[in-house]
């Protein structure tokens, strides 16, 4: 089973431009309790390097591109996010890393819960130990 679960958003628009509408309960399989975005990531900088116990997220690259690595302790998959009409669903207990941000990358993240430090697993060895229990 693939770790990468794509969500495709319908693009609307005409000669004036494009629009994508995101509604919880339709394509987003959880109540959205937090929205944030990552931008102006410096050249050669990678982000993430953590998992969550329970948090679910959908990551959408609104502009530019980045490479996302997902790992469930048994398999590891990489995907390039480069389209504002496609996002990936990231379940709890999935290690995530973001690499190779383009200069103009804006990565939007929809989250199922507000920020809670105790939900983070920031050590990969601890993550692997937790998964194997």
C-alpha positions in Angstrom: 0.0 0.0 0.0 1.4 3.4 -1.0 2.1 6.0 1.6 1.3 8.7 -0.9 -2.4 9.4 -1.0 -3.2 12.1 -3.6 -6.1 14.4 -3.3 -7.1 16.1 -6.6 -8.9 19.5 -6.3 -11.2 20.7 -9.1 -9.8 23.7 -10.9 -12.4 26.3 -11.8 -11.8 29.4 -13.9 -11.9 31.1 -17.2 -9.9 33.7 -19.2 -9.5 35.7 -16.0 -7.6 33.0 -14.1 -8.0 29.9 -12.0 -9.6 29.1 -8.7 -9.6 26.1 -6.4 -12.1 25.7 -3.6 -11.2 23.5 -0.6 -14.0 22.4 1.8 -13.7 20.1 4.7 -16.1 17.2 4.6 -15.7 17.0 0.8 -12.2 16.1 -0.3 -10.5 16.8 3.1 -11.2 13.8 5.3 -11.1 15.7 8.6 -12.2 18.9 10.3 -9.6 21.6 9.5 -8.5 23.1 12.8 -5.2 24.7 11.7 -3.9 26.1 8.4 -0.3 27.2 7.9 2.1 27.7 5.0 5.9 27.5 4.5 7.6 29.9 2.2 11.0 31.7 1.6 12.8 28.5 2.6 16.5 29.1 1.9 18.5 27.2 -0.6 19.7 23.8 0.7 17.4 23.9 3.7 15.2 20.9 4.5 12.3 20.9 6.9 10.1 18.5 8.7 12.0 15.6 10.2 9.2 14.6 12.5 6.0 12.5 12.8 2.8 13.0 14.7 1.0 10.6 17.0 -2.5 11.6 15.8 -2.4 14.7 13.6 -3.6 14.3 10.0 -2.5 16.8 7.3 -3.0 17.7 3.7 0.0 19.4 2.0 -0.5 21.4 -1.2 2.3 23.2 -3.0 0.6 26.5 -4.0 3.6 27.8 -6.0 6.9 26.4 -7.0 7.8 22.9 -5.9 9.4 20.7 -3.2 10.2 17.1 -2.6 8.3 15.3 0.2 9.6 12.1 1.8 7.1 9.9 3.7 8.1 7.0 5.9 5.9 4.7 8.0 8.9 2.7 9.5 8.5 -0.1 6.9 8.7 1.7 3.6 9.8 5.1 2.4 8.4 7.0 -0.6 9.3 10.3 -2.2 7.1 12.6 -4.3 7.4 16.0 -5.8 4.7 18.5 -4.9 4.4 21.0 -7.8 0.8 21.5 -8.6 -1.8 23.7 -6.7 -4.6 21.3 -7.7 -3.1 18.3 -6.0 -2.3 17.6 -2.4 -1.2 14.7 -0.4 -2.9 13.3 2.7 -0.4 12.5 5.5 -1.8 10.3 8.3 -0.6 10.1 11.9 2.5 8.0 12.6 4.1 9.0 9.3 7.6 10.5 9.3 7.8 13.4 6.9 10.7 15.4 5.4 10.6 18.3 2.9 13.6 18.9 0.6 14.6 20.8 -2.5 12.4 23.8 -2.1 12.3 26.0 -5.2 12.9 29.7 -4.6 9.3 30.6 -5.0 7.8 27.5 -3.1 4.7 28.1 -1.0 3.6 24.9 0.8 0.2 25.1 2.3 -0.7 22.6 5.1 -4.2 21.9 6.4 -4.2 20.2 9.8 -6.7 18.2 11.8 -5.7 19.7 15.1 -4.3 22.9 16.6 -0.5 22.9 17.3 0.3 20.6 20.2 4.0 19.9 20.9 3.2 16.7 22.7 1.9 15.2 19.5 5.3 15.5 17.8 7.8 12.7 17.5 11.1 14.5 16.6 13.6 11.6 16.8 13.6 9.0 14.0 14.9 6.2 16.3 12.1 6.9 18.8 9.6 6.9 15.9 10.8 3.5 14.6 10.7 2.1 18.2 7.2 3.3 18.6 6.0 1.8 15.3 7.5 -1.6 16.2 5.6 -1.9 19.5 
